[in-house]
Structure formats: structure tokens, C-alpha cells
Amino acid sequence: MPTRDPVLTPELIKILKIFIFSSFGLVLVFSFFNTYRADNTGQDRTFKVSDAEKLYFLNVRSIHYDRELRRDAGMTLFRHGKRMRSDSLPTIEPMILVSPIKDEAYIFFELLNAEYPISLYTLSDKDSTSVEFSNGNNQDHLKLMNQLKPWIEANYQIVLKKGNQSFPLWSTEEEKEVFKTIAEDYFRLINQAHN
């Protein structure tokens, strides 16, 4: 029987080593740039909800919320169960809106016993700030949440002005905790790290 030539010759082994190490090197280099991929979809992903975050919110966190299904808008509204309720005093409370059709979630500030536009004032030992807010679009409500969240965490007093009257908002620790919970749940739902 004739002898066969060896398949793995020294030259072939050298070529395989070069190919394997260069491939491994390219994969390693490209893995560092994985988060810098271009988003060519043209879609605004600010309010996008991943399936995992939506399932976590609906199965774990939503038990703390009163749920209202709005078929006309194609959304489900989540109002915190321990929110402040008043029949006469002006209040503004955040709620989470989830759109299963678009796989998006929005924050919305529900104004009760007053009309837009409103003025919110913050008071602290160091300074005071005012925010004018008119019922705007999703971006406006998100911007208001981003303004209010650090003030609530810093224990600022927040006041709603209606004419020449002032009404305190989120004045008790329980109300502040409800606000912080809503903010935390919302930012987790849209997968945004928020400090």
C-alpha cells in the first residue's frame, strides 16, 4: 500500500496559525466598538421598551399601580396606588403610559383641579427655581421629569402656583417616595440609566 502524504504539513500549520490568530485579533478589536454601531433606522429610540423590561414592569412592578386600559388611545395608564388624591386642591402627578402597539412607554404629568399653563417653584436653603409648564408632547413631559427628579431627591420644596395662591407638591416623605418610585420604574422601563 502506498504511503499517504501528511495532511497537516508544517506550511499548512503556519497558515492556520496566522488565520486563527488574525481572526481572533479582529474579533477582539471589533468587540470594543460594539456599542458604537450606527443606528440607521431613523427612529427615535428614547421611549422604546425592550421585551424584558416590559415583562419585568408588568409582572413585578405593576402591582403597585392602578391600571387603566385606554382602548381609544391604544395605551395602558399606570397611576401609582399611593399617589396623593384631592378633590379640590390642584395636584400634578406623574403616570406611566405603556403602548403595546409601538412598544414604547411615556411619562405623563396629570394635572388635576387646575388648568395649563402652570408654574412650579422650587425652594431650598440655597436657591429657588421656577419652571413654566404647558401640557406638551412626550419630550416635554420627559424633560419635566428630568427637572423634578433631582429636586425631589435633594428634598427641595416644590410649589404649584395658581394665580396668587401656592399649593405644596410632594411635601411628605411618602409622596416623595411615590414620585421616586415612579421615576425609577419609568427609567428602568425605557432602559435609561438615570442618577
MIKOLMI-607484 format. One record per residue (C-alpha): residue number from 1; residue in one letter; x, y, z. Coordinates in pm, whole numbers. Example, Ala and Ser with C-alpha at 12.3 -4.5 7.8 and 13.67 -1.06 7.14 Angstrom:
<atoms>
<atom pos="1" code="a" u="1230" v="-450" w="780"/>
<atom pos="2" code="s" u="1367" v="-106" w="714"/>
</atoms>
This chain:
<atoms>
<atom pos="1" code="m" u="0" v="0" w="0"/>
<atom pos="2" code="p" u="137" v="341" w="-90"/>
<atom pos="3" code="t" u="203" v="587" w="193"/>
<atom pos="4" code="r" u="-9" v="899" w="216"/>
<atom pos="5" code="d" u="125" v="1248" w="246"/>
<atom pos="6" code="p" u="52" v="1407" w="586"/>
<atom pos="7" code="v" u="-247" v="1644" w="575"/>
<atom pos="8" code="l" u="-112" v="1887" w="831"/>
<atom pos="9" code="t" u="214" v="1988" w="679"/>
<atom pos="10" code="p" u="431" v="2246" w="858"/>
<atom pos="11" code="e" u="339" v="2506" w="594"/>
<atom pos="12" code="l" u="-33" v="2442" w="642"/>
<atom pos="13" code="i" u="5" v="2468" w="1019"/>
<atom pos="14" code="k" u="174" v="2808" w="979"/>
<atom pos="15" code="i" u="-109" v="2930" w="753"/>
<atom pos="16" code="l" u="-374" v="2805" w="1001"/>
<atom pos="17" code="k" u="-197" v="2978" w="1292"/>
<atom pos="18" code="i" u="-183" v="3306" w="1100"/>
<atom pos="19" code="f" u="-552" v="3279" w="1006"/>
<atom pos="20" code="i" u="-671" v="3181" w="1356"/>
<atom pos="21" code="f" u="-472" v="3447" w="1542"/>
<atom pos="22" code="s" u="-561" v="3723" w="1296"/>
<atom pos="23" code="s" u="-932" v="3625" w="1315"/>
<atom pos="24" code="f" u="-918" v="3620" w="1694"/>
<atom pos="25" code="g" u="-745" v="3958" w="1694"/>
<atom pos="26" code="l" u="-1007" v="4112" w="1463"/>
<atom pos="27" code="v" u="-1294" v="3979" w="1677"/>
<atom pos="28" code="l" u="-1128" v="4117" w="1989"/>
<atom pos="29" code="v" u="-1072" v="4460" w="1833"/>
<atom pos="30" code="f" u="-1425" v="4484" w="1691"/>
<atom pos="31" code="s" u="-1581" v="4379" w="2022"/>
<atom pos="32" code="f" u="-1457" v="4703" w="2177"/>
<atom pos="33" code="f" u="-1657" v="4902" w="1922"/>
<atom pos="34" code="n" u="-1980" v="4705" w="1955"/>
<atom pos="35" code="t" u="-2168" v="4987" w="2133"/>
<atom pos="36" code="y" u="-2073" v="5239" w="1867"/>
<atom pos="37" code="r" u="-2278" v="5083" w="1591"/>
<atom pos="38" code="a" u="-2462" v="5328" w="1372"/>
<atom pos="39" code="d" u="-2838" v="5348" w="1413"/>
<atom pos="40" code="n" u="-2958" v="5386" w="1057"/>
<atom pos="41" code="t" u="-3323" v="5318" w="1133"/>
<atom pos="42" code="g" u="-3412" v="5687" w="1164"/>
<atom pos="43" code="q" u="-3635" v="5607" w="1462"/>
<atom pos="44" code="d" u="-3631" v="5791" w="1792"/>
<atom pos="45" code="r" u="-3548" v="5521" w="2046"/>
<atom pos="46" code="t" u="-3593" v="5746" w="2351"/>
<atom pos="47" code="f" u="-3921" v="5585" w="2453"/>
<atom pos="48" code="k" u="-3855" v="5231" w="2323"/>
<atom pos="49" code="v" u="-3925" v="4945" w="2564"/>
<atom pos="50" code="s" u="-3747" v="4611" w="2543"/>
<atom pos="51" code="d" u="-3947" v="4293" w="2595"/>
<atom pos="52" code="a" u="-3751" v="4204" w="2909"/>
<atom pos="53" code="e" u="-3811" v="4542" w="3074"/>
<atom pos="54" code="k" u="-4179" v="4539" w="2979"/>
<atom pos="55" code="l" u="-4227" v="4190" w="3123"/>
<atom pos="56" code="y" u="-4048" v="4291" w="3444"/>
<atom pos="57" code="f" u="-4265" v="4601" w="3481"/>
<atom pos="58" code="l" u="-4593" v="4424" w="3402"/>
<atom pos="59" code="n" u="-4524" v="4116" w="3614"/>
<atom pos="60" code="v" u="-4336" v="4263" w="3911"/>
<atom pos="61" code="r" u="-4373" v="4640" w="3940"/>
<atom pos="62" code="s" u="-4727" v="4697" w="3813"/>
<atom pos="63" code="i" u="-4882" v="4560" w="4133"/>
<atom pos="64" code="h" u="-4810" v="4900" w="4293"/>
<atom pos="65" code="y" u="-5013" v="5081" w="4026"/>
<atom pos="66" code="d" u="-5377" v="5134" w="3941"/>
<atom pos="67" code="r" u="-5417" v="5023" w="3582"/>
<atom pos="68" code="e" u="-5650" v="5186" w="3328"/>
<atom pos="69" code="l" u="-5684" v="5045" w="2980"/>
<atom pos="70" code="r" u="-5750" v="5313" w="2717"/>
<atom pos="71" code="r" u="-5857" v="5134" w="2402"/>
<atom pos="72" code="d" u="-5918" v="5463" w="2218"/>
<atom pos="73" code="a" u="-5551" v="5558" w="2259"/>
<atom pos="74" code="g" u="-5416" v="5204" w="2241"/>
<atom pos="75" code="m" u="-5238" v="5250" w="2575"/>
<atom pos="76" code="t" u="-5245" v="5134" w="2932"/>
<atom pos="77" code="l" u="-5216" v="5401" w="3202"/>
<atom pos="78" code="f" u="-5041" v="5321" w="3529"/>
<atom pos="79" code="r" u="-5108" v="5554" w="3824"/>
<atom pos="80" code="h" u="-4930" v="5476" w="4149"/>
<atom pos="81" code="g" u="-5168" v="5336" w="4408"/>
<atom pos="82" code="k" u="-5033" v="5558" w="4688"/>
<atom pos="83" code="r" u="-5040" v="5884" w="4495"/>
<atom pos="84" code="m" u="-5190" v="6195" w="4652"/>
<atom pos="85" code="r" u="-5558" v="6241" w="4574"/>
<atom pos="86" code="s" u="-5753" v="6560" w="4632"/>
<atom pos="87" code="d" u="-6098" v="6668" w="4521"/>
<atom pos="88" code="s" u="-6025" v="7039" w="4542"/>
<atom pos="89" code="l" u="-5652" v="7114" w="4572"/>
<atom pos="90" code="p" u="-5451" v="7143" w="4249"/>
<atom pos="91" code="t" u="-5213" v="6850" w="4208"/>
<atom pos="92" code="i" u="-4989" v="6723" w="3934"/>
<atom pos="93" code="e" u="-4892" v="6357" w="3943"/>
<atom pos="94" code="p" u="-4676" v="6153" w="3707"/>
<atom pos="95" code="m" u="-4815" v="5841" w="3550"/>
<atom pos="96" code="i" u="-4664" v="5585" w="3317"/>
<atom pos="97" code="l" u="-4825" v="5518" w="2980"/>
<atom pos="98" code="v" u="-4736" v="5194" w="2801"/>
<atom pos="99" code="s" u="-4817" v="5149" w="2434"/>
<atom pos="100" code="p" u="-4806" v="4779" w="2342"/>
<atom pos="101" code="i" u="-4864" v="4864" w="1976"/>
<atom pos="102" code="k" u="-4549" v="5075" w="1945"/>
<atom pos="103" code="d" u="-4353" v="4904" w="2226"/>
<atom pos="104" code="e" u="-4297" v="5244" w="2385"/>
<atom pos="105" code="a" u="-4353" v="5396" w="2730"/>
<atom pos="106" code="y" u="-4411" v="5758" w="2819"/>
<atom pos="107" code="i" u="-4423" v="5964" w="3134"/>
<atom pos="108" code="f" u="-4721" v="6196" w="3162"/>
<atom pos="109" code="f" u="-4796" v="6455" w="3429"/>
<atom pos="110" code="e" u="-5167" v="6455" w="3504"/>
<atom pos="111" code="l" u="-5290" v="6793" w="3626"/>
<atom pos="112" code="l" u="-5600" v="6789" w="3846"/>
<atom pos="113" code="n" u="-5810" v="7082" w="3970"/>
<atom pos="114" code="a" u="-5615" v="7339" w="3767"/>
<atom pos="115" code="e" u="-5554" v="7438" w="3406"/>
<atom pos="116" code="y" u="-5240" v="7474" w="3197"/>
<atom pos="117" code="p" u="-5007" v="7659" w="3183"/>
<atom pos="118" code="i" u="-4877" v="7619" w="3538"/>
<atom pos="119" code="s" u="-4575" v="7747" w="3728"/>
<atom pos="120" code="l" u="-4375" v="7522" w="3955"/>
<atom pos="121" code="y" u="-4133" v="7676" w="4204"/>
<atom pos="122" code="t" u="-3861" v="7503" w="4398"/>
<atom pos="123" code="l" u="-3743" v="7635" w="4730"/>
<atom pos="124" code="s" u="-3431" v="7538" w="4917"/>
<atom pos="125" code="d" u="-3189" v="7695" w="5159"/>
<atom pos="126" code="k" u="-2954" v="7786" w="4874"/>
<atom pos="127" code="d" u="-3170" v="7894" w="4582"/>
<atom pos="128" code="s" u="-3507" v="7890" w="4414"/>
<atom pos="129" code="t" u="-3601" v="7799" w="4060"/>
<atom pos="130" code="s" u="-3919" v="7827" w="3860"/>
<atom pos="131" code="v" u="-4045" v="7611" w="3576"/>
<atom pos="132" code="e" u="-4324" v="7707" w="3342"/>
<atom pos="133" code="f" u="-4507" v="7404" w="3207"/>
<atom pos="134" code="s" u="-4778" v="7377" w="2949"/>
<atom pos="135" code="n" u="-4925" v="7042" w="2855"/>
<atom pos="136" code="g" u="-4680" v="6949" w="2580"/>
<atom pos="137" code="n" u="-4568" v="6640" w="2397"/>
<atom pos="138" code="n" u="-4385" v="6332" w="2525"/>
<atom pos="139" code="q" u="-4048" v="6508" w="2516"/>
<atom pos="140" code="d" u="-4183" v="6796" w="2730"/>
<atom pos="141" code="h" u="-4314" v="6559" w="2996"/>
<atom pos="142" code="l" u="-3984" v="6368" w="2999"/>
<atom pos="143" code="k" u="-3796" v="6697" w="3033"/>
<atom pos="144" code="l" u="-4015" v="6794" w="3330"/>
<atom pos="145" code="m" u="-3945" v="6456" w="3493"/>
<atom pos="146" code="n" u="-3572" v="6510" w="3443"/>
<atom pos="147" code="q" u="-3602" v="6853" w="3609"/>
<atom pos="148" code="l" u="-3816" v="6745" w="3903"/>
<atom pos="149" code="k" u="-3638" v="6420" w="3993"/>
<atom pos="150" code="p" u="-3314" v="6577" w="4124"/>
<atom pos="151" code="w" u="-3510" v="6841" w="4315"/>
<atom pos="152" code="i" u="-3721" v="6579" w="4489"/>
<atom pos="153" code="e" u="-3412" v="6373" w="4571"/>
<atom pos="154" code="a" u="-3246" v="6686" w="4718"/>
<atom pos="155" code="n" u="-3557" v="6749" w="4934"/>
<atom pos="156" code="y" u="-3648" v="7078" w="4772"/>
<atom pos="157" code="q" u="-3991" v="7215" w="4847"/>
<atom pos="158" code="i" u="-4192" v="7226" w="4525"/>
<atom pos="159" code="v" u="-4488" v="7457" w="4498"/>
<atom pos="160" code="l" u="-4754" v="7489" w="4229"/>
<atom pos="161" code="k" u="-4867" v="7849" w="4175"/>
<atom pos="162" code="k" u="-5224" v="7912" w="4065"/>
<atom pos="163" code="g" u="-5297" v="8282" w="4044"/>
<atom pos="164" code="n" u="-5172" v="8429" w="4371"/>
<atom pos="165" code="q" u="-5215" v="8103" w="4564"/>
<atom pos="166" code="s" u="-4944" v="7844" w="4632"/>
<atom pos="167" code="f" u="-5001" v="7472" w="4676"/>
<atom pos="168" code="p" u="-4720" v="7244" w="4801"/>
<atom pos="169" code="l" u="-4646" v="6932" w="4597"/>
<atom pos="170" code="w" u="-4477" v="6615" w="4720"/>
<atom pos="171" code="s" u="-4437" v="6766" w="5066"/>
<atom pos="172" code="t" u="-4440" v="6447" w="5273"/>
<atom pos="173" code="e" u="-4181" v="6170" w="5270"/>
<atom pos="174" code="e" u="-4440" v="5921" w="5145"/>
<atom pos="175" code="e" u="-4530" v="6144" w="4849"/>
<atom pos="176" code="k" u="-4160" v="6189" w="4765"/>
<atom pos="177" code="e" u="-4106" v="5813" w="4779"/>
<atom pos="178" code="v" u="-4400" v="5757" w="4545"/>
<atom pos="179" code="f" u="-4251" v="6009" w="4299"/>
<atom pos="180" code="k" u="-3907" v="5846" w="4321"/>
<atom pos="181" code="t" u="-4060" v="5500" w="4267"/>
<atom pos="182" code="i" u="-4246" v="5615" w="3957"/>
<atom pos="183" code="a" u="-3931" v="5778" w="3819"/>
<atom pos="184" code="e" u="-3720" v="5468" w="3889"/>
<atom pos="185" code="d" u="-3977" v="5234" w="3735"/>
<atom pos="186" code="y" u="-4014" v="5454" w="3429"/>
<atom pos="187" code="f" u="-3643" v="5496" w="3360"/>
<atom pos="188" code="r" u="-3590" v="5123" w="3406"/>
<atom pos="189" code="l" u="-3879" v="5055" w="3168"/>
<atom pos="190" code="i" u="-3721" v="5263" w="2889"/>
<atom pos="191" code="n" u="-3378" v="5123" w="2982"/>
<atom pos="192" code="q" u="-3216" v="5453" w="3069"/>
<atom pos="193" code="a" u="-2967" v="5468" w="3349"/>
<atom pos="194" code="h" u="-3072" v="5771" w="3550"/>
<atom pos="195" code="n" u="-2897" v="5901" w="3857"/>
</atoms>
